Amino acid sequence: MGNQVTILEGIIEDIKLALFQKWANNVPQDQQTEETLAPLSANAAETTIFVVQMYMDKINEAAEELKSQG
């Protein structure tokens, strides 16, 4: 089970980095400072956790619904 958590954490980290990079690429090069990029990084982390958690909740709800129908 511990290995699955590690895999999930790795997936979350990959998504967070990709999301941050997508947002950072939209910031003009001359404005890419620690002050402008730090909030983007924090927001990418929070957004990723929110989306992954919501996705997992929806999958679990669907699985429970299927179990109750069967």
N, C-alpha and C positions, 0 to 999 in steps of 0.2 A: 504494500500500500504506500509506503514511503516513497518508492520510485515513481508512482503515479503523481504524487504531489510535486515532485521535482520536475516531472514532465509538464504538468500544468503550469507551474511557476515559470518554466522556460518559455512556454507558449505565450503566457501573459507578458513576459519581458520582451519577447520578439514583437508582439503586437504594439506594446507601448512604444518601443523604439521606432517602429515603422510609422506610427501615428505622429509621434514627435517630429520625425524627419519630414513628413508630409507638411505639417504645419510650419516648421522652421524654413522649409524651402520657399514658403510664401512671404517670408519676412525679407525685405530688401537687404542685400549683402552689407551695406553700410550701417544698417540698424541692428545687425546680429551681435548683440552684446550679452553679457551674463544677465543683465537686468531684463532684457526682452526675452531671452530664451529660457531662463529658469522657470517663469510661470507657465510657459508652454510645456515644459517637461513635467511639472507637477500636474497640470491639467491632463496631459496625455496619460499619466499613471492613473489618476482618478477615473477618467473616462473609460480606460481599458478595463479596470476592475468592475466598474458599473455595468458595462456591456457584457462582459464575460459572466458575471453573476446573474444578470437578467436572462441571458441565454441559457445558462444551466438551470435556472428556476423554471423557465418555459419548457425545457426538455423534460425535467422531472415531472412537471404538471401533466404533460402529454403522456408520459409513461404511466403515471398513476391512472389517468383516464382510460388508457388502453387496458391496463390491468383490471380495472373495475368493469369493463365491457366484456372481458373474456371470461 
